[in-house]
Amino acid sequence: MKAAVVTKANGPFELLDREIPTPGPGWVRVKVEACGVCHSDLFIKAGAYPGIVLPRIPGHEIAGRIDVVGDRVTAWKAGDRVGVGWHGGHCFQCEPCRRGLFINCVNAKVTGVSHDGGYAEYAVVPAESVARIPAGIDAVDAGPLLCAGVTTYNSLRNSGARPGQTVAIQGIGGLGHLAVQYAAKMGFRTIAISRGTDKAKLAAELGAHEYVDTALGSAADGLSKLGGADLVLATAPAAAAIADTIGGLKPRGKLLIVAAPFEPLSVNTMGLLSGKTIAGWPSGSAIDSEDTMAFSALTGVRPRVETFKLADAEQAFAHMMENKARFRAVLVP
């Protein structure tokens, strides 16, 4: 098979011929039809993710069909349409697993880090990391839903916000353009926060009811003029822009962060004494990805994507890193 491989830290993706892998007990082999390119793939390309061993095939937005199942796999069969996200498996033994919190498994595997991912024509993955792709969702759309999709959908549905309340989405990028759609489809009064008048039309197309242009003033002022937000979902990793939303939260409102900036977040704690909270949320396990795709199929939520051939993985990655992708880059073997 062909695979785009990271052979050395900070080196280019190398298109190599690899033996098609065989799944062991409890694993399945997926014939890859599409694999999204994610900003998190930077950690693999840089050889910087803790514990990573190079060479490694990245890719944690895998969509395709199972073609071989390993021993002891009974829930899946050849021909099943499946996807695999960031959460690449869990131990079933640790305390979080025993409580059903698989995403918090202390021995969790990461697709494309712990084992090879989807920048290839085939990928072998643990059976518990596999999610069913519903009819109506094609492989190219499924890829981003397994990362940006599950991250935003799962965080919103677990945020505590209720239909009819005001939810603001900070950023309209790879995560945010899906978050706006999910928030609107979930019945929230949805406010999009971004910079520039050109984003206002896009926000409306995605389903936003209001738009705050931070080129005209602070996010806090813009939100306050609209009555404040019960929840701000931070999807763009810019510390100053995220912190700027806190003043626009209602008392007991929540800032929920799903895209972490590298720099620290500076917060005036006096502003939190009305009961405001700041929290983060991980993406989700396979069943969360399955729920995400089912909801997307039901409501018409789809990512906006640009496709690239597997041989053009370096170009696709650069396109994404330079913020030129509108809004998700997807490799098609």
N, C-alpha and C positions, 0 to 999 in steps of 0.2 A: 504494500500500500504506500501511497504518498503521505507525507506528514511534514508540517512546518514545525521545526524543532529549535528550541533554544539550547545551543551546545555550550555556550560560554556566557558569563554575565555581561550584559550590555552589548552583546554581539547581535548581528542580524538574525532573523529567522532563516533557517536553512531548510530548503525543500529536499527531503531525503527519502530514499526508499527504505521501508522498514518491513519486517515480517509482520503479517497480520496476526495479532495476538489471540491467544486461546483463553477463554474464561475458566477460572478455577471454580471450586465449590463455592456457591453463594454469590457468584458474579455472573454477569451477562455481557454479551458483545453486541454493540450497537453499530449498525451501518449508518454513518453520519450523512445526513442530508443537508444540514446547515449548522453553523456554529457562530454565535455572536462574539464580537470582539469587545472586551470590557476594559475600563480604565484599570481595574485590579490586575489585569494581565501584566501591567508594568512591573509588579513585584516579582513575577516569574522571569520576565525578560531581563531584569536587573540582577537576578539571582539573589534577591534580598528577602524573600519570604522566609521566616524562621523554619529551619529544618529542611529546606528544599535541596534536592540533589539534582545537579545537571549531568547529562542532558535531560530535558523534560519537554513533553508536548503540552502546551498550555490549552486553555479553552474550557470554560465552565458554563457555556450556554449551548448545550448540545441538543439537537433535535434529529430524530431519525427513526429507524426501525430495528428492533431486536432481530438478529439472525441466528444467534446461538445462545443457549442458556447452559450454565454450569450445573454440576450436581447440586442437589438439595434446593434448587430453585423451582418452586411450584406455582408462584403467583404470576409468572410471566411465561410467554411462549414466543417462538419465532413468528415474526410478522406483526407483533404489537407495535403500535406507534408510541414512541416514548421520548421524554426529554430528561436531561440531567443538568442540575444547577450547581451552584457553589458548594452546597452541602453534599459531600461525597461519600457519606457513610458514617455510621456510629457503632459503638461497641456493645450496646444493649446491657452493659454490666455496671457502669458507673452510676452514682446517685442521680444526676440529671436524667440519664436514660431510664432509670427505674421509675422516675416520676413522669416519664413521657416527654421530657424536654430535650428532644434529640438534637436540636440546633445548638444546645449548650453542652453536648457531650465532651467530656474532658479528653477523650481520645479520638475526637472527630477527624475524619478524613476530609480533604478539600480536593475537589475535582480539578485536575490540571496542576496540582501541587503535590499531593500525596501519591498520586498515580497519574498516568498520562491522560490528557483531556481530548478535546474535540477538534483541534487544528489538524485533523487527519481524516482519512477515509473510513476508519474504524476506531472505536474506543471500547475498552473493557472496563466495566464499572461495577461496584457492589450493587446487588439487587435492591437493597433498601434505599438507594439514592435515585431510583428511577420513578418518574412521574408519567402518568398516562396523558397523551395529547388527545383532546376531544376532536370529533369531526367538526369541520368549519375553521380550524386553526391550521394554517399550513406551516411547514417546517421553518421557513424564513421568519415568519412572525413569532413562532414558538420560541426560538432561540432567545431573543431579548426578554420575553416574558418570564423566562426561567431565572433571570437575575434582576434587571431593573423592574420587571413586572411584579415578581413575588416580593421584592423589597418594599415597593410602594403600596401594593395591595394589602399585604400582610400587616404592615405597620399601621395603615389606616384602620383596618378592621379590628385591630387590637389596641387602638389609641384611647378608647373610652369615649370618643366623640359620637354623638347621636345624630341621626338624620334630622335635617332642619337647622342644625348648628352651623356656625361659620368656620370653615377650614381654609387656611391660606397655604398655598404651595409656593415656597421660596425657590425660585429657579425654574426655567422651562428648558431643560436640556434632556439628556438621555433618560434620567430618572423623572424629572419634573413633567415632561410632556405626557408620560403615562399617569403620573400622580394626579394631574388635573383631570384627566378622563375618569379615573377611578373615583375621585372625590365627587365629581358631578353625578356619576352613575349611582353612587351610594346614597344620594339624596342630601348631600351637604350643600349649603350655600358656599360656593367655591370662589376664592379670590386667588388670582395668579399674581406673583410678585416677580418682576424682572426689570431690566433697564432698557429704555428706549421705546418709542412709539411703535416701532415695527413689530414688537412682540404682542401688542394689544390685539391685533387681528388674529394672530395665531392662537392666543389664549382663548379668544371667543370661539374659534373653530374647534378647539379641544373641549369646550364645554364650560369654561369659566364664566361666572356671572358678573364678576368685577375684575378690574385690573389695576394694580398699583405700579406706577412707573417710578422707579427710584432715581431716575435722572431728574425728576422734578421735585424731589424731596425725600425724606427718610422713609423707610418702610414702616416704621412705628407711626409716623404722622399719617401716612396713607391709610394704614389699617384703622387707626383711631377715628379718622374721618368717616370710615365706613361702619363704625360701631364696634370695632375690635374683633379679634379672632378668638374662638374657643380653642383652636389648635393651629399651630404653624408646623408644617412638615418641611424640614430643611433638606433640600435635595441638591443644592449646589455647594460644594465644599470651599466656601470662602468665609473665614471666621468673622470678619467685620460685618459682612452682609447678614450672616446668621444672627449675630448679636443684636443687630439693628432692628430685628423683628420683635424682640422681647417686649419693648415698650408698647407694642400694638396688640399684645395679648390682653384679654379680659382678665379680671381677677379670677384666680383658680384656673386660668388657661394653661396650656401645655405647649412647650417647644419640643418637638420630637425630631431627632437628628438621625438621618439615614445615610448621609454623605459627610464623612468626617474630614475636616481640613487638617493640614499638617501643623498649622500654627495653633497656639492655645486660644481658647475662647475667653474673651474679657467680658465679665458680667458685673453690673452694679447690683450687689445682693439686696440692697434696699428695695429694689423693684420686685423682688421675689416674695416680699413679706405679705403680699395680698393673697398668697397661696399659689402663685405661679410655679410651675415645675419645668425642669429640663431633663430630658431622658434621651436614650438612644434605642435603636431597634435593629436586631440582626435580620437577615433575609427570611429564611424559613427552610424547613425540611421538605422532603419530596411531596408529602401530602399537601403542604401549603402551596407548592408549585402547581400541583394538580388542581387545587381549588382556584388558584389564580387564573389558570387557563380556562377552566370551566366558566368562571364569572366573565372572562373576556369574550368567550364564545357566545354567552348568553346576551351580553350587553353591547357588543360591537366594539369593545376597546381593542385597539391595535397599535403596535409601535410603528413609527415611521423609520424606514430602514434604507440603507444603501448596501448593495451586495458587491462582493469581490470574489474572485477565484482564489482557491487555496494557495496557488502559486504567488498571489499578490498579497500575502499576509503582511509583509513589511509595509506595503503601501496602505493597507487598511488600518494597520496599527498607527501609523504616522498620521493618517487622516483623522483618526479618533483623538489622538493626543493633541493635535493642533486645533481641536474643537471645530473642525470643518464638517464632521459627520452630522447629518440631519435626519435622524438623531442617533441612530444605532447602526454600526457597521456589522455586516454579517458575511462570513465566509461560506462559500458554496463549493464543496469538492467537485 
